Amino acid sequence: MKSHRFLLDLSLKKLLLIRNMSLSSQHILVGGSVAIDNIKTPHSEGLNLLGGSASYTAIASSFYTSQVSLIGIIGKDFPQEHLQLLKSRHIDVNGLEISNGNTFSWTGEYHENMNDRTTHDVAINVLENWTVKVPEAQRTAPLVILANMHPENQMQLLDQMQTADQKAPFVLADTMDLWITIANDRLHDVLKRIDILVINESEARQFASTSHLIQAGKRLLAKGPRFVIIKLGEFGAMLFENHNNVGSPNQFDHEINLFRCPAFPLEAVADPTGAGDSFLGATTGYLATTGKTEFTFEDIKQGMIHGSVIASFTCEAFSTNRLQAVSQAEIDARLTKLKQLNHW
Ligand code: AMP
């Protein structure tokens, strides 16, 4: 019993040590949408909020490394305070193009259970004719996040990456139902060039044409990525790897390894927008602290735990209001609690 406790303490210490490693962490390049969101929940409403897949992802990554570069496009109407916020998290915005049009805007409403939402309006605006441009100095980033955006834009970004040693970067990508429907072929091209696909549960079922999650994970792996993460909202996430790791506790069957990552339990959710993006940003952020450029199933498991913790903060207020104000002590406390809650 005592040695059990000692081992738990040791691994907690390892988990918490991460925070002291951020100075040597690697460069993460994040491309995606930067948006103005209008969000209604059963209890409240927020207008003109900072939103967008890349905004949440970059802010989440910025807790782990001081080198986060954001690739996106905004219009002249983009509020200065949103830009200031990104800069205050030491995010490099040299690749954030400012166009003459209006910023991409998303208007949505959550239903009573806070899981289902209805999109009321999507104003594509500056995203319509956007061609991604990655500044020269950012093209060697070893870690790339293709946050939710058109697969064509994801390909444009990837085509410009050229790591110093000619080695391809490690790439994580998200997507959504819209692209599965209207840009299916291009999305399949993206899948052949990425290491980890991160996708919502309902979208995984849609994309893989099956209602069974394990089957969905296997079918998505067969489309190209080495790993697939299926996000389950308030129920956590699942990691799939196409590998028969005999003897590993994560060996599921003769084909795949599986990890069931818990979510951090919250008593109340104010606004879950961007939780998935925050999960993605923090998972990658953890990977950046390892100093590696190739990652194992075990590395990604650890990253997902950080993803769960950071995503939980995002859910506690509108937009990035809670996330941006989180202290390292609060992150550490939730990492510890999550570990304790899931240990037996
Ligand atoms: P999530 O809650 O993780 O699905 O992310 C929500 C964010 O995605 C919001 O801040 C939106 O601005 C952004 N978003 C919604 N629709 C799109 C779209 N079609 N393309 C890119 N980003 C989007």
Boltz pocket constraint, residues with backbone or C-beta under 6 A from the ligand:
constraints:
  - pocket:
      binder: B
      contacts: [[A, 33], [A, 35], [A, 36], [A, 37], [A, 50], [A, 51], [A, 52], [A, 53], [A, 105], [A, 106], [A, 122], [A, 148], [A, 149], [A, 150], [A, 178], [A, 272], [A, 273], [A, 274], [A, 275], [A, 276], [A, 277], [A, 278]]
      max_distance: 6.0
